[in-house]
Amino acid sequence: MQALVALPALKTVSVNEERTPWGVVDLMRKTGLRLNSTFESSESIEFARDAIRAIVRAIILNNTALDELELCPGFAYDHPLSSHLLGFSPPILPLLQTHHARLRTLRLGLGASYGSLDDDMSNFLEFVALFPGLESLWLEFDVNKQCDFFPPLSRRLRLQGLQFLGLDGLDCTASDLLGLLRAHNLQQVALMSVFIEDGDGEGWREVLAAIRDEGLTHMLKIKDCFEGNEWLGYREPGSKGSIDNDIVVASTGVFSGSLDWTTMINGLVIGDGDEEDDEDQESD
């Protein structure tokens, strides 16, 4: 709290492992705790939980107006944050809920669940609800560890003023992804390394067609996404040129240089496109 009072112009708070935290070696000598950012020890997990709670509590109670709060510790070492670290004890949570936290962008890295799925989901939803004015939400998943977390999230997460949603490292079905998009009035969506599980070549077409027909967002950025184990890409219809895996699709006139929805759907390629080339050769 005292640190935030001394930083009235503070706009961004980030918790990650890009830099070794100052004072860790000295803290180890004083406390005996061998802390690191890999979350391989119970001491590190408890320290991260307490540090996150202290930071968030100070931000909210000090009424700090932030542009961005990033909580993505552990990703570089394959031990990302579990949502159980976001929970607050019963005496603290009601106090925080009485304050109007001012935050525009929240970026969370989410990994494996260490408790029950219901408890982890409750912790996550209660945490996000502490920031009712959120305009942008980035969720970065460990695709190998988030397992069953997204289906209930897509059904229960509801943020009235959300304008931008980013999803990274997600493994999901088309219906779960669309469920989350339909629950919000989004202006922009970014999907990075998203795996659609349907695996029949129609999952992404279903997503794109629904976004177009229902007007679920004005702009969609897709990068390094998959259907099953096959790359998702775009190639100009009728062309045998290279396949683009970094795509921006938008309503006409919203973003210069972007594709329109129908052009993207018609040029959608799953995999390397060899099957389409073979069909063209057979028809010749």
LUMVO-775570 format. One line per 4 residues: number of its first residue (from 1); their letters; for each residue y, x, z of C-alpha. Coordinates in Angstrom, 2 decimals, always signed. Layout:
<pts>
NUM) A) Y X Z ~ ...
</pts>
This chain:
<pts>
1) MQAL) +0.00 +0.00 +0.00 ~ +2.44 +2.77 +0.94 ~ +1.75 +4.59 -2.34 ~ +2.56 +1.47 -4.38
5) VALP) +5.78 +0.89 -2.48 ~ +6.79 +4.44 -3.42 ~ +6.04 +3.75 -7.11 ~ +8.18 +0.73 -8.04
9) ALKT) +7.96 +1.49 -11.80 ~ +4.15 +1.71 -11.81 ~ +2.68 -0.19 -14.80 ~ -0.92 +1.08 -15.19
13) VSVN) -3.69 +1.78 -12.69 ~ -6.93 +3.31 -13.95 ~ -10.14 +4.15 -12.08 ~ -12.56 +6.16 -14.22
17) EERT) -14.23 +9.58 -14.28 ~ -12.13 +11.25 -16.97 ~ -10.71 +13.65 -14.39 ~ -12.23 +15.03 -11.22
21) PWGV) -10.48 +13.26 -8.32 ~ -8.23 +15.47 -6.26 ~ -9.34 +16.10 -2.70 ~ -13.06 +15.39 -3.19
25) VDLM) -14.20 +18.86 -2.15 ~ -11.95 +18.81 +0.88 ~ -13.18 +15.30 +1.73 ~ -16.77 +16.50 +1.52
29) RKTG) -16.04 +19.26 +4.02 ~ -14.41 +16.83 +6.43 ~ -16.87 +13.93 +6.15 ~ -20.10 +15.42 +4.85
33) LRLN) -20.14 +12.91 +1.98 ~ -21.16 +14.39 -1.36 ~ -19.14 +12.10 -3.61 ~ -19.37 +12.07 -7.39
37) STFE) -18.66 +9.74 -10.29 ~ -22.29 +9.31 -11.34 ~ -23.00 +6.70 -8.63 ~ -26.35 +8.37 -7.99
41) SSES) -25.85 +8.41 -4.23 ~ -25.28 +5.54 -1.84 ~ -22.26 +7.41 -0.45 ~ -20.62 +7.49 -3.89
45) IEFA) -21.29 +3.78 -4.45 ~ -19.86 +2.83 -1.06 ~ -16.83 +5.07 -1.59 ~ -16.17 +3.55 -5.03
49) RDAI) -16.48 +0.04 -3.61 ~ -14.06 +0.77 -0.75 ~ -11.63 +2.56 -3.07 ~ -11.59 -0.32 -5.58
53) RAIV) -11.09 -2.87 -2.82 ~ -8.25 -0.84 -1.30 ~ -6.50 -0.43 -4.66 ~ -6.79 -4.09 -5.63
57) RAII) -5.79 -5.28 -2.17 ~ -2.69 -3.09 -2.27 ~ -1.74 -4.27 -5.77 ~ -2.01 -7.93 -4.84
61) LNNT) -0.48 -7.85 -1.36 ~ +2.38 -5.64 -2.55 ~ +3.06 -8.09 -5.40 ~ +2.98 -5.19 -7.86
65) ALDE) +3.60 -6.25 -11.48 ~ +1.13 -4.29 -13.62 ~ +0.65 -4.17 -17.37 ~ -2.94 -2.93 -17.05
69) LELC) -5.65 -2.41 -14.45 ~ -8.70 -0.46 -15.63 ~ -11.85 -0.24 -13.50 ~ -14.43 +1.66 -15.54
73) PGFA) -15.97 +4.31 -13.26 ~ -19.37 +5.75 -14.07 ~ -19.52 +5.05 -17.82 ~ -19.49 +8.70 -18.88
77) YDHP) -22.56 +9.36 -16.72 ~ -24.56 +6.23 -17.58 ~ -23.99 +4.68 -14.14 ~ -21.30 +2.05 -14.77
81) LSSH) -19.79 -0.28 -12.24 ~ -21.87 -3.15 -10.90 ~ -20.01 -6.37 -10.26 ~ -21.23 -6.36 -6.65
85) LLGF) -18.61 -3.63 -6.07 ~ -15.91 -6.16 -6.94 ~ -16.69 -8.49 -4.05 ~ -14.42 -8.92 -1.03
89) SPPI) -15.49 -9.88 +2.47 ~ -14.79 -13.50 +3.58 ~ -11.76 -12.65 +5.78 ~ -10.01 -10.76 +2.96
93) LPLL) -10.71 -12.94 -0.09 ~ -8.82 -16.07 +1.12 ~ -5.82 -13.90 +1.97 ~ -5.77 -12.39 -1.54
97) QTHH) -6.17 -15.82 -3.11 ~ -2.92 -17.00 -1.49 ~ -0.92 -14.39 -3.43 ~ +0.08 -14.66 -7.09
101) ARLR) -1.13 -11.36 -8.54 ~ +0.90 -10.23 -11.55 ~ -1.37 -8.52 -14.08 ~ -1.35 -8.79 -17.87
105) TLRL) -4.43 -6.76 -18.92 ~ -7.70 -6.23 -17.07 ~ -10.34 -3.81 -18.33 ~ -13.70 -3.80 -16.56
109) GLGA) -16.80 -1.70 -17.18 ~ -19.94 -3.54 -16.07 ~ -23.44 -2.17 -15.56 ~ -26.65 -3.12 -13.83
113) SYGS) -26.88 -5.73 -11.10 ~ -28.01 -4.44 -7.73 ~ -28.19 -7.81 -6.02 ~ -28.95 -11.33 -7.16
117) LDDD) -27.50 -12.50 -10.46 ~ -25.79 -15.45 -8.76 ~ -24.08 -13.19 -6.20 ~ -22.94 -10.72 -8.85
121) MSNF) -21.60 -13.53 -11.03 ~ -19.74 -15.06 -8.10 ~ -18.19 -11.69 -7.24 ~ -17.11 -11.19 -10.85
125) LEFV) -15.59 -14.67 -11.25 ~ -13.80 -14.53 -7.89 ~ -12.40 -11.12 -8.77 ~ -11.08 -12.17 -12.19
129) ALFP) -9.64 -15.36 -10.67 ~ -7.39 -13.20 -8.47 ~ -5.31 -12.61 -11.63 ~ -4.48 -16.09 -12.97
133) GLES) -1.80 -14.76 -15.33 ~ -4.18 -12.58 -17.35 ~ -3.33 -12.41 -21.03 ~ -5.86 -9.75 -22.08
137) LWLE) -9.40 -9.08 -20.86 ~ -11.59 -6.16 -21.93 ~ -15.24 -6.20 -20.79 ~ -17.26 -3.05 -21.47
141) FDVN) -20.99 -3.47 -20.89 ~ -23.75 -0.95 -20.57 ~ -25.91 -2.48 -23.28 ~ -29.09 -1.11 -21.66
145) KQCD) -28.34 -2.50 -18.20 ~ -26.31 -5.71 -18.33 ~ -29.43 -7.78 -19.18 ~ -28.96 -11.42 -18.10
149) FFPP) -25.32 -11.20 -17.01 ~ -23.60 -12.48 -20.15 ~ -25.21 -15.93 -20.65 ~ -23.92 -17.34 -17.33
153) LSRR) -20.63 -15.50 -17.84 ~ -20.12 -17.22 -21.19 ~ -20.71 -20.59 -19.54 ~ -18.55 -20.07 -16.45
157) LRLQ) -15.64 -17.76 -17.32 ~ -12.51 -19.84 -17.94 ~ -9.05 -18.24 -18.12 ~ -6.37 -20.70 -19.18
161) GLQF) -3.74 -18.24 -20.43 ~ -6.04 -15.67 -22.04 ~ -4.81 -14.58 -25.48 ~ -6.94 -11.48 -26.16
165) LGLD) -10.63 -10.90 -25.45 ~ -12.42 -7.61 -26.07 ~ -16.18 -7.14 -25.70 ~ -17.85 -3.75 -25.98
169) GLDC) -21.54 -2.79 -25.70 ~ -22.77 -6.38 -25.48 ~ -26.25 -7.68 -26.33 ~ -26.14 -11.46 -26.75
173) TASD) -27.01 -14.48 -28.87 ~ -24.63 -16.11 -31.33 ~ -24.52 -19.28 -29.21 ~ -23.55 -17.41 -26.03
177) LLGL) -20.81 -15.50 -27.84 ~ -19.42 -18.66 -29.42 ~ -19.58 -20.46 -26.07 ~ -17.17 -17.94 -24.56
181) LRAH) -14.82 -18.03 -27.55 ~ -14.75 -21.84 -27.60 ~ -13.75 -21.95 -23.93 ~ -10.45 -20.16 -24.60
185) NLQQ) -7.44 -20.50 -26.87 ~ -7.52 -16.92 -28.17 ~ -5.09 -15.24 -30.51 ~ -7.11 -12.05 -31.00
189) VALM) -10.72 -10.96 -30.41 ~ -12.21 -7.47 -30.64 ~ -15.99 -6.94 -30.79 ~ -17.23 -3.35 -30.49
193) SVFI) -20.92 -2.41 -30.54 ~ -21.97 -6.04 -30.11 ~ -25.64 -6.78 -30.84 ~ -26.49 -10.31 -31.98
197) EDGD) -30.09 -10.93 -30.96 ~ -30.91 -13.66 -33.46 ~ -32.26 -11.08 -35.90 ~ -32.66 -13.44 -38.87
201) GEGW) -29.57 -12.29 -40.70 ~ -27.73 -15.52 -39.93 ~ -26.37 -14.88 -36.42 ~ -23.15 -13.19 -37.50
205) REVL) -22.67 -15.63 -40.36 ~ -22.89 -18.45 -37.82 ~ -20.30 -16.74 -35.60 ~ -17.86 -16.06 -38.45
209) AAIR) -18.22 -19.52 -39.96 ~ -17.62 -21.17 -36.57 ~ -14.52 -19.04 -35.94 ~ -13.18 -19.97 -39.37
213) DEGL) -14.03 -23.68 -39.25 ~ -13.00 -24.26 -35.62 ~ -9.98 -21.94 -35.59 ~ -11.26 -20.04 -32.55
217) THML) -8.92 -17.07 -33.09 ~ -6.28 -15.86 -35.53 ~ -7.63 -12.31 -35.73 ~ -11.04 -10.72 -35.25
221) KIKD) -11.78 -7.00 -35.22 ~ -15.43 -5.97 -35.65 ~ -16.55 -2.37 -35.27 ~ -20.05 -0.82 -35.13
225) CFEG) -21.80 -4.14 -34.54 ~ -25.43 -5.07 -35.20 ~ -27.79 -7.94 -35.84 ~ -31.13 -7.02 -34.35
229) NEWL) -31.45 -3.33 -35.16 ~ -29.47 -3.53 -38.41 ~ -25.85 -2.54 -38.93 ~ -23.31 -5.24 -39.66
233) GYRE) -20.85 -4.39 -42.40 ~ -18.68 -5.65 -45.23 ~ -18.87 -4.82 -48.90 ~ -16.74 -6.47 -51.55
237) PGSK) -18.80 -9.25 -53.14 ~ -20.35 -8.07 -56.43 ~ -19.65 -4.42 -55.66 ~ -22.13 -1.63 -55.02
241) GSID) -19.59 +0.48 -53.16 ~ -19.69 +1.73 -49.61 ~ -20.20 -0.57 -46.63 ~ -17.38 -0.81 -44.08
245) NDIV) -18.38 -1.09 -40.40 ~ -14.79 -1.29 -39.11 ~ -13.42 -4.65 -40.21 ~ -10.40 -6.83 -39.46
249) VAST) -10.62 -10.51 -40.37 ~ -7.60 -12.78 -39.96 ~ -5.98 -16.01 -40.97 ~ -4.06 -15.64 -44.22
253) GVFS) -0.78 -13.82 -43.75 ~ -1.29 -12.93 -40.08 ~ -2.24 -9.26 -40.53 ~ -1.55 -7.35 -43.74
257) GSLD) -4.59 -5.64 -45.23 ~ -7.07 -7.85 -43.38 ~ -9.83 -9.92 -44.95 ~ -9.79 -13.68 -44.90
261) WTTM) -12.73 -15.46 -43.27 ~ -14.47 -16.70 -46.42 ~ -14.22 -13.30 -48.15 ~ -15.74 -11.64 -45.08
265) INGL) -18.62 -14.11 -44.89 ~ -19.37 -13.73 -48.61 ~ -19.31 -9.95 -48.35 ~ -21.29 -9.69 -45.12
269) VIGD) -24.03 -7.06 -45.25 ~ -26.83 -6.65 -42.69 ~ -28.40 -3.20 -42.83 ~ -27.80 -0.78 -45.69
273) GDEE) -27.69 -3.45 -48.38 ~ -30.70 -2.02 -50.24 ~ -32.41 -5.41 -50.45 ~ -29.41 -6.90 -52.27
277) DDED) -29.39 -3.95 -54.68 ~ -33.11 -4.42 -55.34 ~ -32.58 -8.12 -56.06 ~ -29.80 -7.26 -58.53
281) QESD) -32.07 -4.77 -60.31 ~ -34.89 -7.32 -60.57 ~ -32.55 -9.92 -62.04 ~ -31.43 -7.37 -64.64
</pts>
